């Protein structure tokens, strides 16, 4: 063996070691706090999917599965008339749960969380493979490392939801696009692309936004041969449609493969879901009132989804990549397509009313790739001391974030306090739509207390306030289990003038309820200003107020 071959062997082993280390880091961040909510089912989407999973059954035949009217896997046939999630993550977890004999309500969501973690760790590997194909080993390792420490993917990996599965198959689709370029075994690769993208659509229908990227990449690959472009384009459409139909049969009106009419119930569900984007006063939508399009999601990506300084690197990398390609005579078309996808999804989602952070998850892998290219090209890591300092700074944020998973959930802690400190028989005022406290705990029962559910999110009216006042007269304590309403409603006092006054009187003490307990689980830094969904599921701020002799309804 020559010295040169020895060098390449050592270098290859080093890269394999580094990649395995990065995958281990990704796995560590995503598995710590696996039972983060102490089996209380505190993520509403996960809770709903778990309810569906415990109801649906695996069909006895393929024909039964493909027939939406008879399939026992179809949520519509199991008393769930509204179901807009993709069927693939649901069916995958159901099959895995049956195989592992973990099928009960308190078991199967753990199967879902495990598969979610696996999906997101696979994305780290795919980012490495994509970057290696487009650039080089150093950029490949750096980009996969960036994704492994990104906080939003870390957080979403702790929940069994469909978004990480969607993200996996979008990234996998891009990988197949990249390897089609060498023009060997093109038919096989187009089929694999169709398989991946068809499953992506079966994870979440919003995968359709990725279609322009596929179309542009096809133009990039086959622009010299329009016949091949048309042929492989048709092959892609055909196979993708078949894969989607197989994985989401309830989207169609019958099991007859000749009949491609869509299921009216499926279409109705999608239209209803889309209508929520226009319903500003629908409870989850209140948080986005008066937010600035594009700026609000950008702030959440930089400060919370990626965190500083990685968020700043994300933004700089986009400008750098565009300028670099504009000035260079040799264009990196793959990088330009990556930037196109980032900007396409960001601008489309960023101008909608609903700009929740998870809708932007599919651009995070690509932001990591562009950021690695930027760092490598600017040679910021050439000095060893700079390199060490750089990686230490980057690791601070994710390490701080996972601290929330190293202690009891705030709602669990608050529930323990309630059982220990609030007399049995007391009446607790809770906020409708948010999770009510206390939770069921071992040897404790929520039925030890009386409850008044305050319709805080309803449109303001004298009737609403009159009802709330009557409820407060009957209540001994007010339990607020998150900032879902007390932050956005006062900001929108022109829309909720009466409810804003209620919150003002509650917090300034003039209502006569005294704050007696507060439970927080900040990841070292205060993230109260983050988008609601970033905090309310796994580390909400819980407030408890006790009625005093100074109670008065004259303040609002």
ChimeraX attribute file (.defattr): number of C-alpha atoms within 10 A of each C-alpha:
attribute: neighborCount
match mode: 1-to-1
recipient: residues
	/A:1	5
	/A:2	6
	/A:3	8
	/A:4	9
	/A:5	10
	/A:6	11
	/A:7	11
	/A:8	11
	/A:9	12
	/A:10	12
	/A:11	12
	/A:12	13
	/A:13	12
	/A:14	12
	/A:15	16
	/A:16	13
	/A:17	12
	/A:18	15
	/A:19	21
	/A:20	13
	/A:21	13
	/A:22	23
	/A:23	19
	/A:24	14
	/A:25	15
	/A:26	26
	/A:27	20
	/A:28	14
	/A:29	24
	/A:30	27
	/A:31	19
	/A:32	16
	/A:33	18
	/A:34	19
	/A:35	17
	/A:36	22
	/A:37	21
	/A:38	14
	/A:39	13
	/A:40	16
	/A:41	19
	/A:42	19
	/A:43	18
	/A:44	14
	/A:45	15
	/A:46	18
	/A:47	18
	/A:48	14
	/A:49	22
	/A:50	26
	/A:51	16
	/A:52	21
	/A:53	23
	/A:54	17
	/A:55	19
	/A:56	21
	/A:57	18
	/A:58	15
	/A:59	15
	/A:60	10
	/A:61	9
	/A:62	9
	/A:63	13
	/A:64	16
	/A:65	22
	/A:66	24
	/A:67	19
	/A:68	24
	/A:69	17
	/A:70	17
	/A:71	25
	/A:72	19
	/A:73	25
	/A:74	28
	/A:75	22
	/A:76	19
	/A:77	16
	/A:78	14
	/A:79	11
	/A:80	14
	/A:81	12
	/A:82	15
	/A:83	18
	/A:84	17
	/A:85	18
	/A:86	24
	/A:87	24
	/A:88	22
	/A:89	26
	/A:90	23
	/A:91	19
	/A:92	13
	/A:93	25
	/A:94	26
	/A:95	15
	/A:96	16
	/A:97	21
	/A:98	15
	/A:99	10
	/A:100	11
	/A:101	11
	/A:102	17
	/A:103	22
	/A:104	15
	/A:105	17
	/A:106	13
	/A:107	15
	/A:108	25
	/A:109	28
	/A:110	22
	/A:111	20
	/A:112	27
	/A:113	23
	/A:114	19
	/A:115	20
	/A:116	26
	/A:117	27
	/A:118	18
	/A:119	18
	/A:120	24
	/A:121	26
	/A:122	18
	/A:123	26
	/A:124	27
	/A:125	20
	/A:126	20
	/A:127	28
	/A:128	24
	/A:129	20
	/A:130	25
	/A:131	28
	/A:132	16
	/A:133	15
	/A:134	17
	/A:135	17
	/A:136	14
	/A:137	17
	/A:138	15
	/A:139	25
	/A:140	27
	/A:141	24
	/A:142	24
	/A:143	27
	/A:144	28
	/A:145	26
	/A:146	25
	/A:147	28
	/A:148	28
	/A:149	25
	/A:150	25
	/A:151	23
	/A:152	23
	/A:153	27
	/A:154	26
	/A:155	18
	/A:156	21
	/A:157	28
	/A:158	26
	/A:159	29
	/A:160	28
	/A:161	27
	/A:162	24
	/A:163	24
	/A:164	27
	/A:165	26
	/A:166	28
	/A:167	25
	/A:168	26
	/A:169	25
	/A:170	25
	/A:171	24
	/A:172	23
	/A:173	23
	/A:174	24
	/A:175	19
	/A:176	19
	/A:177	21
	/A:178	19
	/A:179	18
	/A:180	20
	/A:181	15
	/A:182	9
	/A:183	11
	/A:184	10
	/A:185	10
	/A:186	14
	/A:187	14
	/A:188	11
	/A:189	19
	/A:190	23
	/A:191	19
	/A:192	19
	/A:193	25
	/A:194	24
	/A:195	21
	/A:196	25
	/A:197	31
	/A:198	29
	/A:199	30
	/A:200	33
	/A:201	27
	/A:202	29
	/A:203	28
	/A:204	20
	/A:205	17
	/A:206	13
	/A:207	19
	/A:208	13
	/A:209	14
	/A:210	19
	/A:211	12
	/A:212	14
	/A:213	17
	/A:214	19
	/A:215	12
	/A:216	14
	/A:217	20
	/A:218	19
	/A:219	16
	/A:220	15
	/A:221	17
	/A:222	18
	/A:223	13
	/A:224	10
	/A:225	10
	/A:226	11
	/A:227	11
	/A:228	14
	/A:229	18
	/A:230	14
	/A:231	10
	/A:232	18
	/A:233	17
	/A:234	12
	/A:235	16
	/A:236	23
	/A:237	15
	/A:238	13
	/A:239	19
	/A:240	24
	/A:241	17
	/A:242	16
	/A:243	21
	/A:244	24
	/A:245	21
	/A:246	19
	/A:247	22
	/A:248	23
	/A:249	25
	/A:250	27
	/A:251	24
	/A:252	23
	/A:253	18
	/A:254	19
	/A:255	21
	/A:256	13
	/A:257	14
	/A:258	7
	/A:259	10
	/A:260	14
	/A:261	12
	/A:262	14
	/A:263	16
	/A:264	12
	/A:265	17
	/A:266	19
	/A:267	14
	/A:268	13
	/A:269	16
	/A:270	16
	/A:271	12
	/A:272	13
	/A:273	14
	/A:274	11
	/A:275	11
	/A:276	16
	/A:277	14
	/A:278	13
	/A:279	14
	/A:280	17
	/A:281	16
	/A:282	14
	/A:283	18
	/A:284	18
	/A:285	18
	/A:286	19
	/A:287	26
	/A:288	20
	/A:289	16
	/A:290	13
	/A:291	13
	/A:292	13
	/A:293	17
	/A:294	16
	/A:295	12
	/A:296	19
	/A:297	26
	/A:298	20
	/A:299	15
	/A:300	21
	/A:301	26
	/A:302	18
	/A:303	18
	/A:304	22
	/A:305	27
	/A:306	27
	/A:307	24
	/A:308	17
	/A:309	16
	/A:310	24
	/A:311	23
	/A:312	15
	/A:313	20
	/A:314	24
	/A:315	16
	/A:316	15
	/A:317	22
	/A:318	23
	/A:319	13
	/A:320	18
	/A:321	20
	/A:322	14
	/A:323	11
	/A:324	16
	/A:325	15
	/A:326	13
	/A:327	9
	/A:328	9
	/A:329	8
	/A:330	9
	/A:331	12
	/A:332	15
	/A:333	13
	/A:334	18
	/A:335	21
	/A:336	17
	/A:337	18
	/A:338	21
	/A:339	21
	/A:340	17
	/A:341	21
	/A:342	20
	/A:343	15
	/A:344	17
	/A:345	17
	/A:346	20
	/A:347	14
	/A:348	12
	/A:349	19
	/A:350	23
	/A:351	15
	/A:352	14
	/A:353	20
	/A:354	23
	/A:355	25
	/A:356	21
	/A:357	22
	/A:358	15
	/A:359	16
	/A:360	21
	/A:361	21
	/A:362	24
	/A:363	20
	/A:364	21
	/A:365	27
	/A:366	25
	/A:367	26
	/A:368	29
	/A:369	30
	/A:370	29
	/A:371	27
	/A:372	26
	/A:373	25
	/A:374	22
	/A:375	18
	/A:376	15
	/A:377	14
	/A:378	11
	/A:379	10
	/A:380	13
	/A:381	16
	/A:382	10
	/A:383	9
	/A:384	10
	/A:385	9
	/A:386	12
	/A:387	12
	/A:388	11
	/A:389	11
	/A:390	14
	/A:391	13
	/A:392	11
	/A:393	12
	/A:394	18
	/A:395	15
	/A:396	14
	/A:397	22
	/A:398	20
	/A:399	15
	/A:400	14
	/A:401	22
	/A:402	21
	/A:403	15
	/A:404	21
	/A:405	21
	/A:406	13
	/A:407	14
	/A:408	18
	/A:409	24
	/A:410	23
	/A:411	28
	/A:412	19
	/A:413	16
	/A:414	25
	/A:415	21
	/A:416	16
	/A:417	15
	/A:418	18
	/A:419	18
	/A:420	10
	/A:421	9
	/A:422	15
	/A:423	12
	/A:424	14
	/A:425	12
	/A:426	15
	/A:427	20
	/A:428	26
	/A:429	25
	/A:430	24
	/A:431	22
	/A:432	15
	/A:433	15
	/A:434	19
	/A:435	18
	/A:436	20
	/A:437	21
	/A:438	24
	/A:439	20
	/A:440	14
	/A:441	14
	/A:442	6
	/A:443	5
	/A:444	13
	/A:445	12
	/A:446	16
	/A:447	11
	/A:448	12
	/A:449	15
	/A:450	15
	/A:451	21
	/A:452	19
	/A:453	16
	/A:454	20
	/A:455	16
	/A:456	24
	/A:457	20
	/A:458	15
	/A:459	14
	/A:460	16
	/A:461	12
	/A:462	9
	/A:463	9
	/A:464	17
	/A:465	19
	/A:466	11
	/A:467	12
	/A:468	20
	/A:469	17
	/A:470	12
	/A:471	18
	/A:472	24
	/A:473	12
	/A:474	16
	/A:475	19
	/A:476	22
	/A:477	24
	/A:478	24
	/A:479	22
	/A:480	23
	/A:481	24
	/A:482	25
	/A:483	18
	/A:484	24
	/A:485	22
	/A:486	17
	/A:487	17
	/A:488	19
	/A:489	23
	/A:490	19
	/A:491	15
	/A:492	16
	/A:493	13
	/A:494	10
	/A:495	15
	/A:496	20
	/A:497	16
	/A:498	20
	/A:499	26
	/A:500	24
	/A:501	16
	/A:502	22
	/A:503	19
	/A:504	17
	/A:505	19
	/A:506	19
	/A:507	16
	/A:508	11
	/A:509	18
	/A:510	18
	/A:511	22
	/A:512	20
	/A:513	24
	/A:514	20
	/A:515	17
	/A:516	11
	/A:517	14
	/A:518	14
	/A:519	20
	/A:520	18
	/A:521	23
	/A:522	17
	/A:523	17
	/A:524	13
	/A:525	10
	/A:526	10
	/A:527	16
	/A:528	15
	/A:529	12
	/A:530	18
	/A:531	22
	/A:532	22
	/A:533	17
	/A:534	22
	/A:535	19
	/A:536	20
	/A:537	20
	/A:538	22
	/A:539	24
	/A:540	24
	/A:541	21
	/A:542	22
	/A:543	19
	/A:544	22
	/A:545	22
	/A:546	18
	/A:547	19
	/A:548	14
	/A:549	7
	/A:550	12
	/A:551	17
	/A:552	18
	/A:553	15
	/A:554	8
	/A:555	14
	/A:556	18
